[in-house]
Amino acid sequence: MTAFVAIDFETASSSPDSACAIGVARGENGTVTAREVRLIRPPSPHFAFTHIHGITWDDVRDAPDFAEVWRSLRPMLRGARFLAAHWAPFDRSVLSACCVRHGLEAPTLPFVCTVRLARTQWGIYPTKLPDVCRHLGLELNHHEALSDALACAGIVLRAQAQGWRHAGPRLALRRL
């Protein structure tokens, strides 16, 4: 089966470059083979979304910035054919904005949106991550970056087990 990396960001504010946590889960050969979660010090101490994910400035003030975190996670992308995210436009925009802010080259892998995948593969509506996980029997601690990334990987792995294959732009979003 095609190797991929599921990714989930939590942000401090509505600014797309305000990533404060990242979860990644690599899927290949029908299973999750690697997983990482990291806190990120965003460019500003302004936190508007603590009520969603529970992360505060005090939690990340001594954490590495995005550039340092991303450099350490990039090896997980080797050999992957795509990135997957639940509501991929959000995670794609955060990744792009953080790379631009830190002068890093963004990955050229296409994104597969697991919202779209859940709708087309199983006809699941509504398609919020908790709804999809409930339907597929996947564990989830929503808005915890690693749990969300693992759930997203689980969606892709379940679809692959049922015959879905990444076929390019049909479910993929355009490259960064």
GUSE-864059 format. One record per residue (C-alpha): residue number from 1; residue in one letter; x, y, z. Coordinates in pm, whole numbers. Example, Ala and Ser with C-alpha at 12.3 -4.5 7.8 and 13.67 -1.06 7.14 Angstrom:
2
   nr  rest    east   north      up
    1     A    1230    -450     780
    2     S    1367    -106     714
END
This chain:
176
   nr  rest    east   north      up
    1     M       0       0       0
    2     T     105     357     -61
    3     A     306     524     215
    4     F     163     852     343
    5     V     192    1089     637
    6     A    -113    1214     826
    7     I     -63    1557     979
    8     D    -256    1771    1224
    9     F    -183    2119    1351
   10     E    -320    2304    1649
   11     T    -289    2682    1623
   12     A    -267    2952    1887
   13     S    -482    3198    1694
   14     S    -651    3250    1358
   15     S    -316    3340    1204
   16     P    -212    3041     990
   17     D     153    3072    1099
   18     S      61    3034    1469
   19     A     111    2656    1493
   20     C     155    2557    1857
   21     A     143    2179    1817
   22     I     189    1924    1541
   23     G     104    1556    1527
   24     V     226    1330    1248
   25     A     158     963    1182
   26     R     320     769     898
   27     G     113     495     742
   28     E     251     218     523
   29     N     187    -151     463
   30     G    -152    -126     632
   31     T     -36      15     966
   32     V     101     321    1142
   33     T     478     279    1143
   34     A     585     603    1310
   35     R     425     878    1514
   36     E     543    1205    1662
   37     V     391    1495    1849
   38     R     565    1822    1924
   39     L     480    2150    2087
   40     I     582    2455    1885
   41     R     656    2808    2006
   42     P     450    3031    1774
   43     P     576    3377    1672
   44     S     339    3554    1912
   45     P     237    3485    2274
   46     H    -126    3563    2181
   47     F    -342    3251    2232
   48     A    -706    3265    2125
   49     F    -778    2891    2096
   50     T    -667    2755    2435
   51     H   -1033    2675    2504
   52     I   -1024    2431    2208
   53     H    -694    2246    2256
   54     G    -585    2341    2608
   55     I    -240    2469    2502
   56     T    -120    2798    2652
   57     W     177    3028    2597
   58     D     325    2893    2922
   59     D     319    2544    2768
   60     V     520    2651    2461
   61     R     731    2951    2562
   62     D    1042    2729    2589
   63     A     948    2495    2301
   64     P    1138    2506    1971
   65     D    1003    2720    1690
   66     F     843    2571    1379
   67     A    1168    2563    1180
   68     E    1343    2345    1437
   69     V    1044    2114    1480
   70     W     986    2079    1105
   71     R    1351    1998    1033
   72     S    1331    1714    1286
   73     L    1007    1577    1137
   74     R    1093    1600     764
   75     P    1259    1255     756
   76     M     914    1103     819
   77     L     813    1224     472
   78     R    1077    1019     287
   79     G     907     789      39
   80     A     556     914     122
   81     R     327     970    -176
   82     F      92    1216      -7
   83     L       2    1400     312
   84     A    -338    1342     467
   85     A    -533    1573     693
   86     H    -890    1603     814
   87     W   -1008    1922     646
   88     A    -682    1945     455
   89     P    -720    2308     343
   90     F    -661    2414     704
   91     D    -352    2201     769
   92     R    -212    2278     425
   93     S    -247    2652     489
   94     V     -80    2624     831
   95     L     211    2423     690
   96     S     254    2666     402
   97     A     235    2979     622
   98     C     480    2836     877
   99     C     726    2738     605
  100     V     704    3084     447
  101     R     750    3258     783
  102     H    1059    3053     860
  103     G    1207    3058     509
  104     L    1167    2683     461
  105     E    1075    2495     149
  106     A     728    2347     185
  107     P     684    1983      87
  108     T     560    1927    -267
  109     L     346    1628    -173
  110     P     -23    1655    -254
  111     F    -273    1659      30
  112     V    -557    1409      59
  113     C    -851    1543     257
  114     T   -1000    1275     479
  115     V   -1325    1471     501
  116     R   -1365    1419     127
  117     L   -1238    1063     153
  118     A   -1494     974     424
  119     R   -1774    1122     214
  120     T   -1679     945    -108
  121     Q   -1566     612      41
  122     W   -1844     558     295
  123     G   -2100     836     246
  124     I   -2041     964     600
  125     Y   -2225    1286     693
  126     P   -2162    1489     900
  127     T   -1790    1451     849
  128     K   -1638    1622    1152
  129     L   -1352    1411    1282
  130     P   -1544    1280    1587
  131     D   -1833    1172    1360
  132     V   -1604     987    1119
  133     C   -1414     821    1404
  134     R   -1738     711    1569
  135     H   -1863     565    1239
  136     L   -1536     376    1178
  137     G   -1474     278    1541
  138     L   -1150     477    1568
  139     E   -1024     619    1897
  140     L   -1002     996    1927
  141     N    -906    1258    2184
  142     H   -1017    1545    1961
  143     H    -792    1851    1928
  144     E    -491    1667    2065
  145     A    -256    1684    1767
  146     L    -124    1327    1777
  147     S    -466    1176    1838
  148     D    -611    1372    1545
  149     A    -320    1267    1319
  150     L    -358     902    1422
  151     A    -733     917    1356
  152     C    -667    1068    1014
  153     A    -414     793     940
  154     G    -673     539    1054
  155     I    -924     675     803
  156     V    -675     643     518
  157     L    -564     296     628
  158     R    -925     177     653
  159     A    -996     314     304
  160     Q    -682     149     165
  161     A    -784    -184     324
  162     Q   -1114    -153     136
  163     G    -944     -92    -196
  164     W    -903     286    -212
  165     R    -581     397    -374
  166     H    -437     745    -406
  167     A    -499     825    -769
  168     G    -388    1183    -788
  169     P    -602    1494    -790
  170     R    -947    1335    -756
  171     L    -930    1350    -374
  172     A    -600    1527    -346
  173     L    -578    1899    -308
  174     R    -337    2087    -525
  175     R      27    2088    -422
  176     L     156    2360    -190
END
